[in-house]
Amino acid sequence: MKQRIERFIDRLSRERVNIHGFLLNVNGREIAKAYYAPFREGAPHRLYSVSKTMTGLAVGMLADAGKLRLDQPVCDFFRDWLPGNPDGRLTRLTLRDMLRMSTCFAHTAYREGVDENWARAFFTVPPTHEPGTVFCYDTGASQVLSALVRRVSGQEVIDFLEERLFTPLGLKDNRYWLRDPSGCCQGGTGLCMSLRDMHKIAQCLLDGGNHLVPAWFVEQMQQKHIETPMQPNEEERYGYGWQCWRTRAGWTMYGMGGQLAVLCPQKRALLSTVADTRLDPFGVQRIYNAFFEELYPFLDGAACEPMTFSLQIPALENKPAFAVPESGRYVFGERNGLGLKWLQLSEHALTYENSRGVILLPLVPETSMEIAYPGWPGVPALLSTGWADQGLLRVRCDAIGDAPCGFDMLLQFRDQCVTVQCRRSNDPLTDGYEGVASGYPIK
């Protein structure tokens, strides 16, 4: 088994998956545990859309208690937010449709940074189609379900689950749930929790709910309730349950960037991961493929002592023969897409000025260095640099707090110009790191 797990680890490394940690259970026993420094056991990590599954569990508990029915129209609970003459497509939308992402909207209704009450926005925009007909991934629906939990139970979803699930399961690590501007928990994206606590919840569900989550809801939530054939990644085409995804061998709690709890009932296996794959459009699929091809076929009757791996996030490849030792100062036009003012390379550092001020990044080939995130002194980050081709410098910088994000930068140095190309994972920290711009020597 050790060799199979090492093959899994090696494949993730070879395919440059930016994974932060994983846990593997078989038959309820821990088989393997790994954390990639500087990420550590017990630290909270933003779980993004795993929040949807947790919110769905709260809805299931309320249904089991007779506080609501899944075939009820969602509008029954929000009459005070409805317009004067609500669209029939909205009034026909049921809680069951909400859980399975078959609402009457093609896109999330709320606008982050614009709307104060994200759930209320759901009831104020025109529907696009008939509910219950097709799958459209809608984080706004999960926000409404969070508001529903608050209205029906009188508690925010985190407090509701704390009392009925988190504390009874013995979760001890620090956790919190981000709120929208109105103070409601972000039901589709805001839960921050440690990998091992998410893993314990997933094991509870794999065990049928352990009398904490209604067994009937656990059984039903993991079934395919709607087809998803138009999804871009392979693993997303097996259908959607109730606030969770089907996979080729079971189902998963799935958060953007590789926050996963992959439950495989047939083999009583559970893989949980935290990561930040958002700079790789196929990064999450790489995790699935590595698991299902390197580990899953060999888990039958797996019995071994638990294995712990202490790993490092790999540094960028470096080819020193391609290095440019230094450059003069390059200046950029006022309207360039990256907001750069000037840039200069020395033997040991890259210095530039953007909207966050003057940024100095040390060149750290063949290793990674913990620094303050560029322009954000209080945010820890991991920096890696390397020369990829003649005069082509690559810079990767990832925030490593509880909400990982980052940017990937290429700089092509030539005598007459430097061209900078950036891409980012979407977050306020990464503003200004998406686009292409050329700078020219001072004359």
N, C-alpha and C positions, 0 to 999 in steps of 0.2 A: 504493500500500500504506500509505503514511503516513496518508492520510486514513481508511482503514479502521481502523487501529490507534487513531487519535484518536477515532473513533466508539466503539470498544470502551471506551476510557478514559472518555469522556464519559458513556457509558451507565452504567458502574459508579458514577461520581460522582453522576449524576442519581438513580439508585436507591439511593444512600447505602450501597453495599457497603463494608464496612470491610476493604478489601484492603491488604496491606502490601507486596506486590511480585509481579511476574510476569516470566516469560521465555517467549519464543516462538521455536521452531525450525521450519524447513521444510527438508526434504531434508538434515538434519544440520547446517544452518547457522543461526546465531543471526540472527533477523530483528528482534527487539525485546527490550528490557530496561527494566524500570521498578522503582524503589523509592520508597516513600512515606515521607518523613521523618516521624518519626525512625528508621524502620527502614532498615538499611543493608546493602549487599552483604557477604556472607561471614559475617554473624552467625548463630549457631544459632537455630533457631526450633522449637518443639515441633511435631512432625508428627502427633501423635495416631495415628490408625489407618493412616496410611502405614506405621507400624511393622509392621502385620499383613503387608503385602506383603513387606517386608524379611525378616521371620521365615519367610514362605512360601518365599522364594528359598533360604534356608538349608536348609529341608527338601528342596527340589528337588535341591540339590547333593548332599545325603546320599543321596537316592534314586539319583541318577546314579552315585554311587560304590559302590552296592550295599550300603550300610549299613542300609537299610530299604526296605520295599515299601509303596506307597501303599494297597494293599488289606489290609495288616496291621491287626489290631485295635490300637487305641491302648493297651489294657490290657496287651498283651504287654510293653510297655516300663516299666510302672509296677505290677508285681505286688505290690511291697512297700507300696503305698498303697491297695490294694483292701480293702474290708470283707470279713468272713469269708464271706459268701454274696452275692456281687455280683449285682446285677440284670442279667438277660439283655440288656436294652436297652443297658446300658453295655458289656457284653462284646462285643456285636455292632458297636459303633461303630468305624469304620475311620479311618485317617489321611486317606483321600480325603474322607470325610464331614466330618472336621475342617476340611480346607482349604476346602471349599465351604459351610461354615456350615450344615450339616444334621446337627447333633449331636442328642442325646437330651434337650436342655434348652431350655426356653422362654426362660430368662434366664441371665445370667452367674452362675456359682455362687459365686465368691469375693465376700467383703464387704470392701471397702476400709476400713481402720481397725479391722477386727475380726480377719480371718484373717492369720496371719503368712506362711504359704506359700500363695500364690494358686493355684498349679497343683494342689496336693494337694487343695484344697477341691473341685475338679472331680470327684473320685472318692468323695466322702463325702456328697453330697446325692442325694436320690432323683431318678431321671430322670422326665421328664414325658411322653415319647412315644417312638415308635420312631425310631431314627436313620435318616438317609438318605432321609427322606420329605418334609420341608418345610424351608424356609429360616427360620432364627431367628438373628438377628445375635447372636453370642456371643463377647465379648471373652475370656471364660474359656478358650475353645478355643485361641485364639492364645497365651494364657499357657502352656497345656500344651505347645503346639508349641515355645515357647521353652525350656521345661524338657526337652523331648525332644531338642532340639539339644544341650543341655548334657550330657545322659546319653549320647547316642550319640557325640558328638565329643570330649567332655571339655573343651569350651570354652563360655563364654557366647556367646550369639548375636552380640553386637557384636564379640567377638574373632574368632569364626569368619568373619564377613563382612569384618572388617578385613583379614584375611590373604588372603582369596580374591576379594574384590570391591572394597572401598573403596580399599585401597592400590594394587592393580593399575590401577584407573581414574584414579589420580592425584588423589584427593580430598584437599585440603590444609586445609580450614577446620576449626575446632574442632567437635567433635561428642561426644556422650555419650548414654548410654541409662539412663534412670531404672530403678531396681530395686524389686522388692517387698520387704517386710521380711525375707524369707529370703535376699535377695541375688541373686535371679534377675532377669534383664532383663525388664521389662514388655513382653512380646512383642506385645501388642495396642495399646499406646498410648504407650510411653515414649521413643521415639527423638527426640533433639534434633539437628538438622542444618541447615546452611544451605540456602537455596533453590537456589543454583547447584549444590551437590553432589547434592541430590535430583534436579535436572534432568539432571545427567550420568548418574546411574543410570538414569533413565527413558529417556534417549537410547540407552544401552547395550541396554536391553530392546527398544526400537523397532528397533534394528539386529540383533535376533535373539540377543542375549546376548554377542556378540563373544568367544566361546569362554571367557568367564568364568562365565556362567550357562548351563547346558545348553540347547541350542536347542530340544530337544523339550519341555522344561519351560516355556520362554518361550511356545512355540506353544500348549501345552495350557492354561496358567494363564489366558490371556486369553479362552478359549472360555466359552460359557455352560454351566455345570455344574448349575445349578438355577434355577428360575423365582422371580421376586420380585414378583409382581403386587400384593401388599398394602403395599408400601412407600409412605410418605407423599409423597415427592417424585418428580416425573416421571422424573428421570434415574436413579433407583434401581430403576426397574421393567423395565430391560432385561436383568436376570438377573445372576447372580454367578458369578465364575470361581473360581480358587483364591487366596483372600485378596486379591481385587481385584474391582472392579465393571465390568460392561459398560455402555456408553453408546450413544447413537444412532449413533455413527460410530467405534466401537472400544472402548476400555476405559480404566480409570483407577485409579490409586492414589489413595485418597480418605481423608483424615483430617478429623475433626470440625472445623468452623469454617472450612473453605475451604482446607485443605492438599490440593492437587490436583496430579497429573501426568496430564494428559489426552492419551492416545496415540491417534492417528488413522492407522492403517497405510495406508489407501488413499491418503492425500495426504502420507504421510511427515511429518506435522505433530505437534508436541508443544507443549502449553501447560502450564506449571507455575506454581502460585500458592501464596503463603502469605497468610493472612488471619485475622481473627477475626470470623466472622459469627454467632456463637452467640446474640446478642441478636435476631437476625432469623431466624425459623423457615424462611424461604425464601431466605436469603442465599446458600447454596451453589448453589441452582438458578438464582439470578440470574447467577452467574458462568458457569455452563454455558450459559444462554440467550444471554448477551452474546457468548460465544465462538462458539457455533454459528450465531448469526444475523448477527453483525456481521463476523466474521472468516473462519470456516471456508469459506463458499462461494467466497471470493476467493483461496484459498491455492494454487490450481493454478498451478504454474510460477512462484510468487512468487520474484522475484529483486530484491534491493535491498540497499543498504548497511545494515549494522546500525544500528538506531535506539536511542538511550538517552533515557529520560524521567526527569527528577528531579521528583517530585511531592510533594504534601502530603496527609496525611489531612484531609479537609474538616471544617471547624468546623460546629457546629450553626447553623441559621438563627436570626436574632435580629430581633425586632420591638420596638424600643426604646419605642414608644408604649404598650406594654402593661406596662412595668416598674413594679414597686412599689419606691419608693426605699429604704424601711427598714421594720422592724417591731420591735415589742417582743419579749420572750422568750415563746415558747410552751413549755409543759411537756406531757409525755406520761404516760399512765397506766403503771403498773409492768409490766403484762402486754401491752404493745403488740407487734405482730408484728415490728417492725423493731428492737426493743431501744433505741429512742431515749429519752433522758432530757429533753432540751430542745433548742430550735432558735431561732436568731435571724438575721435578715437585716439587713445594713447596705448602704450604697450600693455598696460594692466587695467584699463578702465574704458568704459563707454560713457560719455557725458552728453546730455541733451537737455533742452528746455521745452516744456509743453505747458498746458494750462495749470498743472499742479506745481510748477516751478522748475528749478534746476534739479535734474536727476543724475546721480552718479551710480553706475552699475559696475562693480568689479568684474573683470574677466576671470572666470573660474573654470578653465577647460578640464574635462575628465573628472569633474567632481561636482557636487552641489553644495551651495552655501546658504545658510539661513540669514536673511536680511530683513529689514523693514520694507514692506511693500512700497514700490516707488510712488512717492507723493503722499503716502499714508503712514506716518511714523509709528502709529500704534498697532499696525496690522502686521503680524509675522508672515514671512514669505520664504519660498525656496527658489533660489536662482541657479540656473545652469546655462552655460554658454559653450559654443564650439564652432570651429571653422568647418564648413560643410563642403566648400568648393573654393576655387581661386577667388579670393577677395570676398567670399560670401560667409558672413557671420550669422549664426543663429543664436537667439536669446529666448529662453523660456523662463517665465516667472509665474509662480503659482502661490496665491494666498493659501495659507495652511491653518487658518483658524477654523471655527466651526461651520463656516459657509465657504468652502473652497471655490475658487475661480482663478482665472489667470489669462495671460496672453502669450502668444507665440510670435516672434519677430524675426524677420530676415532683413539683413542689411547687405546690399551689394555695393562694395567700394570700387570705384574707378577713379582715374585721375581727374576726370571732368565732372563727376557727380557721385552722390550716394543715393540709392533708391531704397526706401524703407517700405516693407510690406508687413502688415500686422493682421492678425485675427485674434478674437477674444471669446471667452465664454461670458455671456451677458450678465453684468452686475455693475452697480455704480462704481466699484473699484476699477473696472476695466474701461471706463469711458475714455475715449481718445486713442484706443488701441485697435481700431478696425479701419482698414483702408490701405492706400498706397500713396506715397509722396516722394518726390525727388528734391534733394538739396544740392546747392552749387557752391564752389569755393568763393570766398570773399575776394573780390578783385581790388 
